[in-house]
């Protein structure tokens, strides 16, 4: 369920306005300053020509909207809340997805073969999606998808690259999941779960930044590089990043799991999102070089 909620405005400065990047290198952005989700979903959730959308699993236990009390820059951000995520095999999800620079009816086009996809995200609390063995019927150990790329095969839409949030020793970190689908008619996959050699904690009550370089390929010469708060934490080459039946990959951010602990209410978790950008240059290279961004990251 989408809901708008407003309180006192914050600073009028926006992250995008302060970026020392030529406008033509920004392929797409959403900073919610228009107090809507139109940059993601065009004219609405059922807009088939939007080139993106907001995709919900379990509407009863999900909520998203526009926020003004917690922002990275400007006056507004977005939030995505899941509730009752206490029952493994019953996922809750809010996915903001995008695959074109503009809607098709505005002469939109797929994002290019290689681009940088980034967003700021914020969590008030420290969460943990890990399941104990007695509460894990599928034996997956727990998972939390907050950033992903998907592509279609003959069995439907399949995640190919996922940033998974996990908890170790009371701190949150990002893991990288690479999935491969040998059968073009099946949703079954082989996967690798990759841990960073230099993990960076996802700090609660602070804005964190994720940026991913994504090179599309149907021929196992694709590439993924991940930066967290401008620090490179993953790099994977020679992977398939678009399935053969599809024309492109679809980028998504959001809040997607079937089990989570932590926070004030069991099974409830909120992720705030702001300043999402697709670009032809790496945005995170500027985060700690330009003084204008330091207060934004620490807010």
N, C-alpha and C positions, 0 to 999 in steps of 0.2 A: 504494500500500500504506500503510495507516495503522499508526502505531506510537506507543506511549506511551513517553516516556523522562523520567526524573526525576533531579534532583540536589538539592543543598541548597536549601530554600525561601528565597524572598526576603521582602521586607516583606509584612506582612499587610494593609497599606492597599490599597484598591482605588479606581480612578479613579471608578467610578460612585458609590461611597459619599461621595466628596468633592464631587460636582457640586451646585451650589446651584440645582437644578432640581426642581420638584414631581414626584413619582413618576408622575403621570398624563401628564406630557409625554414620558416615556420609553416609546415604543411597543414596543420590542424591544431586547435587548442580548445580547451574548455576551462574557464575560470569561474563560472557560475555567476558572474556579475550581472547577467541579464535575469537572474533569479529563475532559471528554467533549465531543463535538460535537453533543449532543442539541439544543441551541438552533438549530442549522442543519438537522439532518436528522431530528428527531423520534426515532423508535424505531430508526432505522438507515437505511442507504443505499438500501434498497428500500421505504421507507415512503412509499407513494403519497399519503398524507393528511397529510404533515408540513408542507406549505406551504413547503418548501425542500428542500435536499439538497446533497450534495457530488458533483460531476460530474468524472470523470477521463477524460483522453485519454492513451493509452499507459501502462497500469498498470505495465509493466515498468520504465519510466523516470521514475516519479513516486513520491513518498513524502510523507505528511503525518502529523502527530501532535501531541502535547502536549509542551510544552517548559517547563523550570523554570530554566534557567541564564540565559536572556535574556527578561526580562519588562518590560512597561511599568508595570504595577501588580499588586498582589497577589502570588500565588505561581506563576501559570502563564500561558502564552501558547500560541499555535499556530504551527506552521511548515509551509511548503509548499515542497518541493524538486523541481526538475526536473533530469533528468540526460540526457546525450548530446544536448543541443539544439545540434547541430552540423551538421544536415542539413536545409536549407531544404525546405519542403513536407511535413515530417514533424513536426507540432506535438506538444508536450507540454503538458498542462494539468491544474491542480487548481483547480477553481472552487467556492468556497463561495457558494451561492445562497440567496436568501430573498425571499418575496413575501407572506407573511402574518405577523401579529403573534404568533399561536400556531398549533399544528396544528389542522386542521379538527375533529378529534375532541375538542379542548378549546375549542370554540366560537371558533376563530380566524376572522380576517377579513383581506381584503387591506389592505395599507397604504393610507393615505388618498390623496386626489387630489394632495396636496402634502405633502412631508415632507423631513427632513434625514437623510442617510445618511452615516455617518462611521466611520473606523477609524484606528488607529495601525499603522504598518508600519515594519520595520527590515531593513536589509541590511548584512551585515558588510563587503561589498566594493563597489567601483565596477564596474558592469557596462555592457556595450555590446551592443545587439542589431543594430547596423548591419551590413549585408552588403556585401561588395565586389561589383562588377558581375559578376565571373567566378563568383561563388558565390550568384547570385540569379536562379534560373530563372524566377520569376514577376515579377521586376522590382518588388518591393514595397519594396525598400530596407531592410527590417528593421522589426520591430514587437514590442511587448511589452505585452500587455493585463494590467493589474493591478487594474482597477476598472471595472465596466461595468453597463449596464442593457440587458436584452433583452426582446423581445416576439415573439409567434408570428404568422406569416402562414400561408397555405396550404402553403407550402414548408417550414415548420418554425420552429425557434427562431432569431431573428435579432438580432444586436447592433445597438442603435440609438445609444447613447452610450457611448464608451469613453475611459478615461484611459490613454494610451499612454506608456510610459517610453522616453525616448530619451537619447542621449549626445551632448554637444557639447563639444569642447575638453576632454575628460576629466572632465566633470561630467554628472550625471544630472538630467533635467528631465521634466516632464509635458507632453504634448501632448493636445489634446482632439479626438476624432474624432466627427463627427456623420454618421450614415448615414441615407439615405432610400431606401425601397423603392417605386418607382412601380408595380410589378407585384405585386399581392397573391398571385400564384401562383409567384413566383420568389424565389430568394435573391440575385439581382443587385441592385446598389444603386449609387446616386450618393453621394459622400461629400465632406466638407470636413475637412481637417486643419488645426487652428487652433493657432497658437503664442501664448503669452502675451506681452503687451506688457511685462510685469514678471515675467519668469520667476524662480522660486524654486528653487535647487538642492535636489535630494533628497540629503541628506547621508548618506554611509555611516557605519556604527557609531553611529548616533543614531536615536532614534524620531522619525519624521515623522508628521504627521497630515493626512489627506484628509477633507474634508467636502463633500458635494454636496447642494444644494437641487434637488429633482426634482419638477416639476409635470407630472402626467400629462395627455396630450391626444391624441386621435385626429385633431384638426382643425387642426393646425399653429398652435396657440396655446399649446404647451407651453413650458417654460422650464427652463434648467439654469444654476446658479451653482456655481462651484468655489472652495473655499478650501484653501490649503495652509499648514499651520502658522499658521492664523488670518488669512492674507493672501489676499484675493480675487485669483484669477489668471484666471478665465474667467467670462463671462456670455453666454448665448445665449438669445434669445427667438424666438417664432414658429416653433417646430420641432415635428415630430410625435414624441411620446415614448411612444405606445402604438400598435401596429398595429391596423387596424380589426377584424381577426378575433379579437383577444384581449380579455380582460377587464381585464388589468392589465399592468404592467411588472414584470420580475424583476430584483432587484439582485444583483450578484455582486462578490466580491473574490477575489484569488488570484494565481496564477503561470501565465502562458500565453504561450508563444512557440515558434517553431521554430528559433531561432538566438540564441545569446548567447555573448559572450566576457567575460573577466574572472574573478576568483576563482581559487582554488587549483587547481581541476580544470576543464579545458576543457569547456564545454557544461553545466556544473553551476551552478545558482543556487538559493539559498534565500531566501525571504521569510518573516519572522516577523510575526505579526499578533496584535493584542490590542485589547481594549476597543472592540469594534464596536457601534455604536448606531444605531437608527432613532428619531428624535424629532420632536416638533412644534415644537421651538425649535432655534436654531442652537447647537450645542455648542461650536464653536471660539471663539465670542465670549468664553468664560470662560478660555481657555487661558493667556493672559498677564495677565489681570486678577486672578486668584486665586493667591496665593503657593503654595497647596498643589500646583499643577500644575507649577511651574517645575522642581523636582527630578525629576519624572516625565519631562518632556520631555528632560532632559539626561542621564538615566541611560544 
